[in-house]
Amino acid sequence: MESIETQGIRFPRLGFGTFLMTGDACRVATESALSLGYRHIDTAEMYANEDAVGDAIANSGIKRGDLHVTTKVWYENLAPDAIQRAFDLSLKKLKLDFVDLYLIHWPSKSMDLPRALEALMRLREEGRTRAIGVANFTLPLMKTAIETVGAPIACNQVEYHTFLDQSVLLKYLRAKGVPLVAYAPLAKGTVVDSPELQTIGRKHGVSAAQVAIAWLLEQDNVAAIPKAQSPASQQANLDALAVKLDDEDRRAIAALPKGGRRVNPAFAPEWDAPAG
């Protein structure tokens, strides 16, 4: 599988998301994903499943160097000492000596961003995480992190799918060499009901969901981390890697409504804040 290289690490462009999976169900699903060939696993402190993910990794027998593991610190824990405690607990639950990528999960309106990023950078310098990054950061926040703080940001993980335009953010990230990792790449399952994506899928003999994943993965500097609990769905997502869209398909997808944000909690940043 093609990988993306960033800030001294590499990760497969198609990863395995674990949001909303916990306990034995998460362990079994992650074990299945690993057995099928996934080597990019995404979890978070807030998901309450790092222990299950850690068990699956331990049971897999896969060499640690062949696996990419991302986890994240919750927005309520962005004071430097809280970051340290959260990271220590995440590492303990995952049963790992280090993670490959540690992210700020959501920005906080009350955070001291420079100090939070400095705490992450210390973890990187100590070798406890190989790289650091952010999630759900707007363009102004990205500019602060990269241009003001000078943090070595390895990715910005944001909602991105066929119904949500991220072109402005993506243009900036590409200019800075920062990958975009797309979560909710199936728009919380709603892509399967799109007549336009179904039509494209029939043309290629694949599903609408596979079209949506293929569309993301053909884009420069973009990775995707769909969640899939069943082995059949996990395999279907892997099979999307072989789907080749044409210009007609891309025009049809470009014409879809693009205001369909599916993840917008009360604590979310102001998505359309001017970049200054």
C-alpha positions, 0 to 999 in steps of 0.5 A: 500500500502507498504510504505518506512520508512526513516529519520523519515517519511514514504511514499507509494512506489507508488506515483503520479508524476505531471511533465508537468501538470499545471492549472486546468488539474493538479488540476483535475488529482491530485483530481482524483489520491487522490480519487483513493487512492494515498497518495504520491504526488510529485511536484516541484517549477519548475513544476509551478503547486504547486498551483494546487496541493495545491487546489486538496489537499484542496478539497480532505478532506484527513487528512494532516497526511494521505498524503505525499507531496514532493516538490523541490527547483530549481537548480538556487535557491541553495544559502541559502537565495534563498532556504528560499524564494523558500521554503516559496513560495512553502509552500504558493502555496501548502497552507500547514503548512509543507511539508513531504519532500523537495529536491534539484531538481538538483545539480548545478556546482556552488553550495556550497553543504554544505551550501545548505544542511545546509539551508535544515536542518534548515527548517527540524529543524524548522518543516517546512519540516519533511525530506530533500533529493536530486534528480539527485545526482550522487554517488560522490555527494551522498557521499559528502552529506552523508559522508562529510556533514553528512546530513540526506538524506531521498531519492535520486530521479533519473531517473530509469526504465527498460532501465537504469542501476542504480545498482551502485548508488542503491548499495550505497544507500541501504548500507546507508539506503537511498531510491531511488525514480524512476522518469520517471519509464515508460521511458517517455512512451517508455516502452509500445513499448518494445516487451519484456515487451509486452510479459511479460505483455501478460503472466500475463494479464497486460500491458507493463507499468504495468510490468515496474512499478511492476519491480521497486516496487519489488526492495528493497528500491525503490519507483516510481512516474509515471505521469498519467493524466487520471483516467484510467491510474492512476488506471492501475498504482495502479493495477501494485502493484498486478503484480508478476513477476517471475525469467524468467521475471526478466532475460528478463528485465535484458537483455534489453539495459540499456543505455537509459537515457531519461532525460539529460538537459544541466545543468545535472551533469556528470552522470558517474563521478568517486566516488573517 
